[in-house]
Amino acid sequence: MSIGQAFLGLLETRPSHGYDLKRAYDERFGADRPLAYGQVYATLSRLLKHGLVTVDSVESGEGPDRKRYAITDAGVADVERWLAQPEKPEPYLQSVLYMKVVLALSTGRKATEVLDTQRAEHLRMMRELTRRKSTGDLSDQLICDHALFHLEADLRWLELTAARLDDLAAAVAR
């Protein structure tokens, strides 16, 4: 996700300080990967430079001045364009897991162990996400569902690959 686009979307609802944008972003989108403050202010600086936000007000206090940012008409148009564009599906055509299976086969190691280890890790992660989903709010539930569906697809691939290991080993040996 583009942090700049997310900030613009958040600013469209109301002007905010950088600290408040970081907190809103982390709560909604960055629970597992919160933003660094340097990233927040570098992004705001870039948005300001491109005319997508403006400084709405500056508050003086004990520390450095606090700027409150507001989205511009150009920023609203940018969010509109971004929301209308579909995201490119990620087909995982360069899978590290596939590479490990092929290399295990080509080096005489047991590819079944690679698949079994990965299956166990996927199941562990699925249990963790299911626990998180059961106690989370709607946003957390939807994010966990997205991850769980991807993990389920990976498990189907693991099973299919395990069933085809002999054929793959023959192809790798050529």
C-alpha positions in Angstrom: 0.0 0.0 0.0 1.2 3.5 -0.7 1.7 5.4 2.5 1.2 8.7 0.7 -2.1 7.6 -0.8 -3.2 6.4 2.7 -2.3 9.7 4.2 -4.2 11.6 1.5 -7.3 9.4 2.2 -7.0 10.0 5.9 -6.5 13.7 5.4 -9.6 13.8 3.2 -11.7 13.1 6.3 -10.1 15.9 8.3 -6.9 17.9 8.6 -4.4 16.3 10.9 -0.9 16.6 12.5 1.8 14.2 11.5 1.5 12.4 14.8 -2.2 11.9 14.4 -1.8 10.6 10.8 0.8 8.1 12.1 -1.5 6.9 14.9 -4.5 6.6 12.5 -2.4 4.8 9.9 -0.9 2.4 12.5 -4.3 1.6 14.0 -6.0 0.9 10.6 -3.2 -0.4 8.4 0.0 -0.9 10.3 -0.7 -3.0 13.3 2.0 -5.4 12.3 4.3 -2.8 10.8 3.9 0.6 12.4 5.4 3.6 10.5 8.6 5.3 11.7 8.2 9.0 12.4 10.9 9.8 9.9 8.8 8.0 7.2 5.7 10.0 8.2 7.4 13.4 7.9 9.3 12.4 4.7 6.0 11.4 3.1 4.3 14.6 4.2 7.2 16.6 2.9 6.9 14.9 -0.5 3.1 15.4 -0.6 3.6 19.1 0.3 6.2 19.4 -2.5 3.9 17.9 -5.0 1.0 20.2 -4.0 -1.2 17.3 -2.7 -1.4 18.7 0.8 -1.0 22.1 2.3 -0.1 23.3 5.8 -3.5 24.2 7.3 -2.1 25.7 10.5 1.0 25.8 12.7 0.8 25.6 16.5 3.6 26.7 18.7 4.3 24.9 22.0 7.1 23.8 24.2 8.7 21.7 21.5 8.9 22.2 17.8 6.0 23.8 16.0 3.3 21.4 15.1 2.0 21.6 11.6 -1.5 20.5 10.7 -1.9 19.3 7.2 -4.9 19.4 4.9 -5.5 17.8 1.5 -5.7 20.0 -1.6 -8.0 19.6 -4.5 -5.1 18.0 -6.4 -4.7 15.6 -3.5 -8.4 14.7 -3.6 -8.1 14.0 -7.4 -5.0 11.9 -6.8 -6.9 9.7 -4.2 -9.8 9.4 -6.6 -7.5 8.2 -9.4 -5.7 5.8 -7.1 -8.9 4.3 -5.7 -10.2 3.7 -9.3 -7.1 1.8 -10.4 -7.1 -1.9 -9.7 -4.1 -3.4 -7.9 -1.9 -5.7 -9.9 -2.6 -9.3 -8.8 0.5 -10.9 -7.3 0.9 -14.3 -9.0 4.0 -15.4 -7.0 5.7 -16.7 -10.2 9.1 -16.4 -8.5 8.2 -18.5 -5.4 11.1 -19.1 -3.0 9.3 -22.2 -1.8 9.3 -23.6 -5.3 12.9 -22.8 -5.6 13.7 -24.7 -2.3 11.8 -27.8 -3.5 13.6 -27.8 -6.9 17.0 -27.3 -5.2 16.3 -30.0 -2.6 15.5 -32.4 -5.4 18.5 -31.4 -7.6 20.9 -31.7 -4.6 19.7 -35.1 -3.5 17.9 -33.8 -0.4 14.4 -34.8 0.7 11.9 -32.3 -0.8 9.2 -33.9 1.3 11.0 -32.5 4.4 11.0 -29.0 2.8 7.2 -29.4 2.1 6.5 -30.8 5.6 8.4 -28.1 7.4 6.6 -25.4 5.3 3.2 -27.0 5.9 3.8 -27.0 9.6 4.8 -23.3 9.5 1.7 -22.4 7.5 -0.5 -24.3 9.9 1.1 -22.5 12.8 0.6 -19.1 11.2 -3.0 -20.0 10.4 -3.7 -20.9 14.0 -2.2 -17.6 15.1 -4.3 -15.6 12.6 -7.4 -17.5 13.6 -6.8 -16.5 17.3 -6.2 -12.9 16.3 -9.3 -12.9 14.1 -11.4 -14.2 17.0 -10.5 -11.3 19.3 -10.1 -8.5 16.7 -12.4 -5.8 15.4 -13.9 -6.0 11.9 -10.7 -4.5 10.3 -8.5 -7.1 11.9 -10.9 -9.9 11.0 -10.8 -8.8 7.3 -7.0 -8.5 7.2 -6.7 -11.9 8.9 -9.2 -13.4 6.4 -7.1 -12.1 3.5 -4.0 -13.7 4.9 -5.8 -17.0 5.8 -7.1 -17.3 2.2 -3.6 -16.9 0.8 -2.2 -19.4 3.3 -5.0 -21.9 2.3 -4.0 -21.5 -1.3 -0.4 -22.2 -0.4 -1.4 -25.3 1.5 -3.2 -26.5 -1.6 -0.1 -25.9 -3.6 2.0 -27.8 -1.0 -0.3 -30.8 -1.3 -0.3 -30.7 -5.1 3.5 -30.5 -5.2 3.8 -33.4 -2.8 1.6 -35.5 -5.1 3.8 -34.6 -8.1 7.3 -34.9 -6.5 8.2 -37.9 -8.5 7.4 -36.1 -11.8 9.2 -33.0 -10.7 12.2 -35.0 -9.6 12.4 -36.6 -13.1 12.1 -33.2 -14.7 14.8 -31.7 -12.5 17.1 -34.6 -13.3 17.0 -33.9 -17.1 
